[in-house]
Amino acid sequence: MTPSSFLGKSINTHLLKIEFQDEGGVLNAVAWHVKDLKNFVTALNLQREKIDQRKNN
């Protein structure tokens, strides 16, 4: 997810937003400004695919 604002704050660029569930089951989220977001997300997804492939073998 790449919103342009988070918690009411905006820096006029897309952010990397990660949504997660903690040990107690509570949903939460964090967001970061990443300089080269498109390439970062592409690399992240490639790593996720590699992990999924290992799990399925």
C-alpha positions as CSV (number, residue, x, y, z in Angstrom):
1,M,0.0,0.0,0.0
2,T,1.4,3.4,-0.9
3,P,-0.7,6.2,0.5
4,S,0.4,9.9,0.2
5,S,-0.6,10.6,3.8
6,F,-0.6,8.7,7.2
7,L,-2.2,9.7,10.5
8,G,-3.2,13.0,9.0
9,K,0.3,13.9,7.9
10,S,1.5,14.4,4.3
11,I,4.8,15.0,2.7
12,N,3.3,15.2,-0.8
13,T,4.8,11.9,-1.9
14,H,3.8,8.3,-1.6
15,L,4.7,6.4,1.5
16,L,5.4,2.7,2.2
17,K,2.6,1.6,4.5
18,I,2.8,-1.7,6.4
19,E,-0.3,-3.1,8.1
20,F,0.2,-5.8,10.7
21,Q,-1.4,-7.7,13.5
22,D,0.4,-7.8,16.9
23,E,0.6,-10.8,19.2
24,G,-2.6,-9.8,20.9
25,G,-4.5,-9.7,17.6
26,V,-4.6,-5.9,17.5
27,L,-4.3,-4.4,14.0
28,N,-1.8,-1.6,13.5
29,A,0.1,0.2,10.8
30,V,3.4,2.1,10.2
31,A,4.5,4.2,7.3
32,W,7.8,5.3,5.9
33,H,9.1,7.6,3.2
34,V,11.3,5.5,0.9
35,K,13.4,7.4,-1.6
36,D,12.9,4.9,-4.5
37,L,9.5,3.4,-3.5
38,K,8.7,1.7,-6.7
39,N,12.0,-0.3,-6.8
40,F,11.8,-1.0,-3.1
41,V,8.3,-2.5,-3.4
42,T,9.4,-4.5,-6.4
43,A,12.4,-5.9,-4.5
44,L,10.3,-6.6,-1.5
45,N,7.7,-8.5,-3.6
46,L,10.5,-10.6,-5.2
47,Q,11.8,-11.6,-1.8
48,R,8.3,-12.5,-0.7
49,E,7.9,-14.7,-3.8
50,K,11.2,-16.5,-3.0
51,I,10.1,-17.2,0.6
52,D,6.7,-18.5,-0.6
53,Q,8.5,-20.8,-3.1
54,R,10.7,-22.2,-0.4
55,K,7.6,-22.8,1.8
56,N,5.9,-24.7,-1.0
57,N,8.8,-27.0,-1.7
